Amino acid sequence: MLEFNRFVVAHLKTLEMIGVLMRIGSFSLVSWLGPDSPFLWVWIVNTLDAVLLTWCARLKRDAAYTLLNAFWILVGLVGIARAGNFVH
């Protein structure tokens, strides 16, 4: 785990940009396609970017963005469950 954290810290700005671009891409897809969007895929991408951004924020000791992105992980898990018809 320590090696992974070192990797993240060494590439923090790049990983944050990847996470932000993932979020922009997933929400742009919904904006463009509307009801025809692949919602399960969108929620999976959104949740993965939230995990990445939460990790980055945590390593930076940024409490506000850690909380915000951790919240998006929970929202994403609910979105995955609903889009995948695991819950109604």
Secondary structure, 3 states (H helix, E strand, C coil): CHHHHHHHHHCHHHHHHHHHHHHHHHHHHHHHHHHHCCHHHHHHHHHHHHHHHHHHHHHCCCHHHHHHHHHHHHHHHHHHHHHCCCCC
